[in-house]
Amino acid sequence: MPQIITFAAQNLYMGFDKNTVIGFVLLMGLLFGYLYFANRGQSAAREQAKRVEDSIRKARAVNVDSAKVKEEIKKQDSLQQVQTAGGFTGAGTGTEKLTVVETDLLKITFTNKGGQPKVVELKKYKKWDGKPLDLVNGEFNKLSFQVNTTNNQSAQTSDLFYTGGEVVKEGNNQVVRFSLKDSTGKGLEQEYIIKPDDYMIDFNLKLNGADRLLTQNTLNVLWQVQGNQQESGAKYEKQQSQVVFMQGNDDYDYYTTIANNDKKLDKGVKWFSVKQQFFNSTFVYKGGFASGDTKWTIFPDSSHILKQVISNFHTTVSGSNVTLPFQFFYGPNDYKLLKSYNIGMHNIINLGQGVYAFVKYLNRWIVMPVFNFLKGTGMGYGIVIMLLTIFIRLLISPLTYKSYYSGAKMKVLRPEIDELKKKFGHDQQQMSVEQMKLFRTAGVNPLGGCIPALFQIPIFFALFSFFNSSIDLRGEHFLWSHNLAAYDSIYNLGFNIPAYGDHVSLFTITATLTSFLISWYSMSQTPDTGNPMMKYMPYIFPVVLLGIFNSLPSGLTWYYTVSNVITLVLQLIIQKFIIDEKKIHAEIQMNKTKPKTRSKWQERLEQMQETQKQQQQRKK
């Protein structure tokens, strides 16, 4: 019997792009214009045309003087910034100064505007196209605090220019400090401590005169993150992207970011992570924010931007001069690394979530330890996956044998079932009663072949989550696959086929073909039931696989190919050399001679069948 695997339906979303909206507005404008002219007559039309012509002339004049307008706007913005800066003299205007700090893992470019990271590059990794992997890059990214600059004026620190920014060596660490102070000494100091061989950056926010800087002693933090495309398939990477956070009650939660949305964070936040398929940007405050909110906007795949996330966090500050310890993590979704921080960040990695959350324990306790052991031998990852598959199939071999053995029993009973059909085929109710009696006397469970197969489904879901989230497979070559963490396209179609895609994945084809062979062999060993639907049902599953697996990681489709080959081999060995149908037949005949005890469930089932039979007889 072929393996049956159930998948959750993928969320799809639709959205109007900018051009569609503009076109729609123009069409509506033309329609209303037509109605207007029809009602007001030719004279009104001429007046309207003159007004349109005047508007065009003015628009052209604006275009001619656009440089002057931009310059004027720039002057007004500068003036506004100076006014907003209030007592922080000189912070409203200035020249951006960049400071670069490098370790073996990170290259961070700080800016004095807002005293924050502007670009963060992960030096050990590259994007799908071989370019540097910038986890933070773009004007949207922002860290800002709302502070009072005068009695009735406040500003976002991301709009102000800090002093400082020099790199200071302190032991093995590199420290960058930015300051923002007024003439009274009130202000902020932002200190970044970059440690060698660590993706976690310590960030200390020192508030001098916090009672005057903050309204009602509340610190409002704005954190904006832009998730740029890092993998070859933007659509699939977007499906694997989430926002994940640890709440104040030490319970983590997550939202998959495949459509625009916003959420309240009423239970508090200890850390908040913008997670992509293999990397994440995380803001940590061990003291815990009291509350917050977040919203995200999704972009078209062609933009190479997955999403933009805007988060606001709030906490109460006590005292006048205080230091708040924060941390930033910019790095890979590496389970061992994230778990080492001991704040629950390993939950960022999706090893099983939602209704399938229980499979994460299979990954943590079985799959990952075996995978890491095999990885430590130095073998290629394609071979590691093959050996992992063999190990798992050996682990579940008792269930596999039990399933095949139960199927063999049903095959031996087939002649007797056919006799019952001839005798009671006209009476389905009596046929069911007699068939249950046959199963009970023969000691056969009709579900004996299905139940062991059901126990294997969680293992598949565990491996599905594991291969989607294992950064070890990223960029690893095997056979024709250049990246075991992405689909192995051997041919780009140049167009999209619904429910299939725009490319041909060879490992998906091998998985589909081996699944088809399993179905064909199983049907050849199964007597014909006379039901045409049952005859073709097993062949539908491989066709469904072809569409579902085409965009999945090649590591997963390679695993499934190996698993199918093992299944075929086991079927041949067990059915040809281990299972003896003559012995099974003798065992069944022996069972028939033994006294049988009925369970309460069997008694109730037979009573229900007998009652239904009597009711049918009364009707006749």
N, C-alpha and C positions, 0 to 999 in steps of 0.2 A: 504494500500500500504506500503510495507516495506521501512524502511529508507534507503536512498542511500547516501553513504559516499565515497568521492574521496580521495585517498592518492597520495602523490608525490612519484615517484619511488626512491628507495634507491640506492645510489652510491656504486658500488662495485669496487673493485680494485684487480689487480693481480700483483704479483711480484715474481721474482726468488729469492730463498733463496741461501745461501752460498754454500751448497752442490750441488745444481743444477748447479751453475756456474762452480764449480770445475770439476764436472763430464763432463760438456759440453767442457771445455778446454781440459781435458784429452782425450776425444773422438776425438776432432779435432787434437790433437797432434799425436794420433795413426794413424789417416788417413794420415796426411802429412808424418809421418815416413815411412809408407808403400810405398807411392809413391817415396819417396827419395831412399829407399833401392832398389826398383824395377829398378830405373834408373841408379844407381851407381854401382850395382853388389855386389857380395859377399865380395870382398876385402874391399869396402867402408863400408859394413855392419859390418865386423870385427873391423875396425877402430872405427866406431861409438859405437860399443858395448864396446870397451876398454875405450873410453872416458866416457861412461855412468858408467862403473864400477869404474873409477877413481873418478867421481863425487860422487858416492855413498860412496866411501871410505872417501872422504873429508867430506861429510855430517856427516858420523858417527864420524869422528874425532871432528867435531864441536859440536856434541851432547855430546861427552865425556867431552869436555872442556867447556860446556855451562855455568857452574858456573863461570869459569874464564872470559868468554866473557861477561856475565851479570855484573860481578864486574867491568870489564873494561868500559863497557857502562855507568855504574853508576858513575864512576870516571869522564868520559868525560862530562856527563850531569852536574855534580857538578861544573866542571871547567867552562862549558858554562854558568851556572847560575851565577857564581861569576863574569864572564866577563860581562854578561848582566846587572847585578845589578849596575855596574859602581860605581858611587859615593856613593851609598847606601851600605856602607861597612857592611858586615855581613848579609845582607838581602837575598843574593843569596843562602845561605845554612843555615840550622838551624834545630831545632827540633819542630815538630808540637805540639802546646799546645792548648788544648780544654777548653772552658769555657761554663758552662751550666747555663742558666737563665730560671727560671720557674715562671709562673703565673697560675691562675686557668684555663686559656684557652690554653696556649702554653708552650711547653718545647723546648727551642732553644739551640742548641749546636753550639757555635762559634769556629772558628779556626783562629789562628794567621797567617796561610798561606793564604795570600790575605785579611786578616781581614774581614771575611765574615761569614754568617751562613752556617753551614755544614749540619745540620739536623734540621728540624722543625717538631715537632709532635703536632697534634691537640688533646688535652687531653680529650675533650668531645666526641670524636668520635672514632670508631674502623673500621678497614677494614672488608671486608665481611667474613674473616676467624677468626675474633676476635682478631687479632694482632693489635698493636698500629698503628695508622694512621699517617705515616710520609709523609707529603706533599712534603718535601724536603729531599732527601736521595740518595746518590750516587755521585761518583767522577765527573760525567758529570756536575752537578749543579755548576754554577760559576758566580761570579760578579767580573768584572775586568775593570781597566782603563789603557789605554795606556799612559805611561809617559816617558819623556826623562831622562835617567840615566846619560848619558855623552853627549858630543857635537854631536857625531855621532852614538849614541846608544840609543835604546828605549827598553822598557820591558812592559809586562803585569803584573799588580800588583798581579794577582792571583798566579803568580809564585814566589812572594817575601814573606819573613817572616817579619811580623810586630812585634813591641814591644808593651807592654801593654796587654790589654785583661781582666783586672780585672773588677769585677762588683762593681759599686758604687751606693749606695742608695741616691737618690735625691728626697726628698718628698716622694710621693707614687710611683715614677718611679724607675726603675732600668736602669742604664746607663753603656754601655760597650764602651770603646774607644781603638782604635788601632792607632799606629803612625808609620810613615815611613819617616825618615829624613836623610839627608846627613850632612857633616861637616859644610856646609854653612848655614844650616837652611832650605834649600829647601826641601819640602816634602808634605806628605798628612797626614791628621788625619780623621779617619772614626769613627763617633759617632753614636751609636745605642741607642735609647730611647724606652724602653719597658714599656708600661703602663699597669696597672692592668685592667682586664676585657675589653681588647681591642685586636682585631686581627691586628690592624694597628700599624706598627712599624715606628717611625720617624728615618730617616737616614740622617745625615748631613755630607757632604763631604767638608772638609776644605783644600784648596790648598794654600800653602805658596810658593810664587815664581811661580805662575801659568804661567807667561810669559816665564819662563825657563823650566817648566815641560811639557808644551803643545806646540805642533807644530802649528804655525799660530793661537794660542789662541783657538784651537778647542779641546774640550773634547770628546774623543771617548769611549763610554761605551759598554762593552760586557756583555750580560746577557744570560746565558744558563740555561734552565729548563728542567728537565726530568719528564714527567708525568707518575707516576707509577699507576698500576691498583689498584683501591680501591673498586670496586664493583664485584659482582659474575660473571657477564657476560662481559668479556673484549671486545667482538665484539660490543655489544650494547653501552657500556660506551664509546668506541672509536667513535661511530657514534654521540654521544652527546657532544663530545669534540670539542673545537674551540680555536682559538686565537681571542681575542676581544680587540679593542683599541679605544681610544678617540682621534680624530684628532685635529690638531691645530685650526680648525674652529668650534670646539665643536660639531662635527658630528661623531657619533661612527660608526665603521665598524667591520666586523667579517669575518672569514673564517673557515669553518668546516674542521678539520684536519683528513681526512680519507685516504689521499694519500700524498706522498711526494710532496712538493711544496715550492715555495719561492715567496716573495712579496716585492715590494718597498714601503716604507712609505714616500712618497714625500710631503704629506700635513702636516707633523709634527706629533708629538705624545705627548699627555699630560699624558696618562697612557696606559700601555700595559699589558694585562692579558692572562695568559695561563690557560684556563678554562677546567675543567673536568666536569663530569655530575653534581656533587654536591659540588665541591670545586674549588678554584682557587688560583693561585699565581699571584700577580699583582705588577708591578713596576710603581710608580707614580712620576711624575715631573710636578708640577703645572705650573712652568715657561714654560714648553713645549720644547721638543727637536725639532730642526729645521728639521731634516730628520732622516731616518733610513731604515733598511731593516730587514727582518726576513725570516727564512726558517725552515721547520720542516721535520723530518724523522719518518716514521711510522714503528713499529716493529710487528712481528708476535704475535698473541694472546697468544701463549704458553710462551712467554718471560716475561709476567706480566708487560711489559713496553708498555704504549700506544704510546708515542711519545717522541722525543727530539726536543726542540725548541732552535734555536740559533738566537739571536736578537742583532743588532748593532744600537746604537743611537748616534746622534751627536748634539752638541750644542756649541755655541761660548761663551767664558768666557772673561769678561772685567776686567782689573786690575791685580795686582800682588797677593794680598792676598784676597781670596774670599771664601765664604761659599755657597754651593749649597744645598738647602733643598729638599731631596727626601723622599719617603715613600715606605714601603713594606707592602702588605696585604697578609697574609697567613690565609685563613679561609674558611667558608662555603658560598655557594651561597644562602644567606638569603636575600630576597628582602628588607625587612625593614632595616636590618643592612647596606647593601650596599648603600641604598638610603640616610641613615643618614649622610654619608660623603659628600654629596652634590657636587659630581664631576661627576655624571652620571654613577657611577659604577653599578647601578641597571640594566643597559642595558646588563650587562654580562649574566643575567638570560634570557634564551630563553622563553619568554612568547608569542612569535609570531614574526617571522622574514621573510624576503624576501617578496614574493607575499602575504604571510599571516600575514604581520606585523600589519595589522589593528586589528587582534584579540587580540593583547596584551592589547588594551584598554578595551575589554570585561573582560579580566582577572584582570586588575588593578582596574576597577571600579565596577565590579559585582562579579565575581567568588571569588577573593581573600578576599574582605571584608566579604562576607557571610561565606566563609570557616574559616576565622580567628574568626568570631563571634561564630560559632559552636564549633570550637576548644577550645575556652575560657570556654565553659561549662564543660569541663573535660571529655566528653564522648570519647570512643574509636574512633580511626580514621576510622574504618570500618563503624561505625554508622554515623560519621560525613559525610562521602562520600555519604551514603544512603540519609541522610537528605538534603545534597547539591543537589543531583539528583532530589529529590522531589520538592525542591524549583525551580530549573531550569525548570522542566516540568510544574509546575504551572505558571511560568513566560511566557512560550510559549504556554500555553493552548489555548489562542484565535486563534493562528495560527493552532494549531492541530485541533480544532473544525472546523475552516473554511475549512481546507483540507478535513476532513471527510464529511462535509456538501456538498462541491462541488462534492465529489465522489458519494454521494447519489443522487444528481441531475443527474449526468451522468447515474447512474443506472436506474433511472426512465425514462430517455430518450431512454434507450437501445431498447425497442420494436419499437419505431419510427425510430431509426437508422437502425434497421434490415429491416424495410419496405422499406427504401430508398435503401438498398443494393439489395433487390429483384427487385426493379424497375429500378435502374440505375447501378447495379453491373457490367454490361458489359461496361459502360462508366465511367471510374474513374474520368475524368475531371468534368463531370456533377454531379457525386456523391459528389465530394468535394464542388461544388457550392451549392448544395441543403443542404448538411450537415451544411455548414456555415450559411445558411439562417435559418435552424432549431435552431441552437444555438443562433442566434441573436434574433429571435422571442420569444424563450423560456427564454431569459435572462440568459443564461448559458455561462460561460467562460470555454472552454475545458482545459485551463491551470490552472484553479482555484485550483485544488488539488495539482499541482506540485509547484507552486510559494511559498505557505506557507512552504512546505518542504525544498525548497532551502534556505529560511531564517534561517533554523535551522542548516545548515551546518557550518557556522562560529562559532556557539556555540560549535559544536563538536571539531573543530580545536583548539578553545581556551582551551577546557578541555584537549585535547591531549597534548598541550604544557605545560599546568599547571601540569598535573600528571607526566610528564617526568622530570620536573625541581623542584618539590616541595620537599625540603629537610626534611620537617616535616614528610613525609611518610617513610623516610629512617629508616629501622630497626623496623618499627611498625608491630606488629602481628595482624592478624584478621583471625578467623576460621583456615584454614589449611595453610594460607600464613604467612610465617615468616618475610616477608619484603614487604610492600605494594609498595615500590619503585622499585621492581624487579619482574620478573616473578615468579609465584607460582608453581614450579615444584613438582609434586607428584610422578613422575617416570622418571628416567634417562634411555634413551633407550640404551646408549652405542654406538650408531652409529648415523650418521646424515642423515635425510631425506630432500632432496632438497625442498626448499620453505616451510618447516615446522620446522625443527630443530632437536635437539638431546634429547628433553625432552617433557613431557606432562604437559601442564598448565591446571589445572582444571577450573579456572575462565574463561579461553578462551573457554573451552568446554561449560560451562554454557551460555556464551555470544552467542556462535554459535547455541546452541540448542534453546534458546529463540528467536534468529533471525529467525531460521527455522520455529518456531511456528507462528511468525508474518506473514511470507510469506505464510504458509499453510492456516492460517485463512483468510488472505486477498484474496487469490486465491479462497477460497471456497465461498466468498461473491461477486466475480466478474464473470459476465457472460462469457461464452466461446466465444472468438473472432474468433475461427477457425484457429488461427495462432499457430502452434506447438511450435515455438520459444518463443513466449510470454508466453506460458504455463509453460515453464521450466526456463525462465530467472530469476524470483524471487528467485529460489532455488540456483542459482549460487553464489549469494552474501554471504550467510552464509558459503559456502565452502571456498570462498576467505578469509573471516574473520578468519577461522581456522588457515591458514598459516600466515597471517599478524599479528595477535594478540598474537601468541604463545610466542613471546619473549618480549612483551610489559609489562610495570609495571602492577602488579596485581591490583593496585588501579584503573587503567583505565579500565581493563576488568571487575572488580567488578562494577564500575560505569555503564558500558554498560549493564551488566546483569540486574541491578536494573532498568535502563532506559527501557530496553525491556519489563520487567515485567509490568511496569507502562503503556507502550504502549498497551500491550495486554488487560489490565484491562480497559483502556480508550476506546479501540475499542469496547469491549463488552458493556460498559455502554452507550456510545454515540449512537452506532448503535441499541442497543436493547431498550433503555429507553428514549433517548433524541430526536433522529432524527425520525420523523414520515413521512414515505414515502408518505402516503396519503395526508398530508398537503403540502408536496413538490410538488406532482403532481398537486394539486389544484392551487398552486402558479404559476407553470409553465403555466398551462392553462390560468390563469388570465393574465400572462405576454404576452401571444400570442394575447390578445385582445387589448393591449395597443399600441398606435402609437410608432414606433421605429425611432430613429435617428441614422444614420450611421456616424461613425467617418471617418476622411480622410483616415486612414489606411485601414478600411474596404472597403471604396469606391475603393481605389487603388487595393486592393486584388481582389475584385470582377471584376474590369476592366481587370486585368491581366488574371483571369480565363476565362472571356468571350472571350478575344483576343485569348488565347490558344485554346479554343473550336472552334472558327471560323477557325483558321489555320488548325486544324485537319480535319474539314469538307471539306475545300478546297482540302486538300491532298487526301481525299477519293473521 
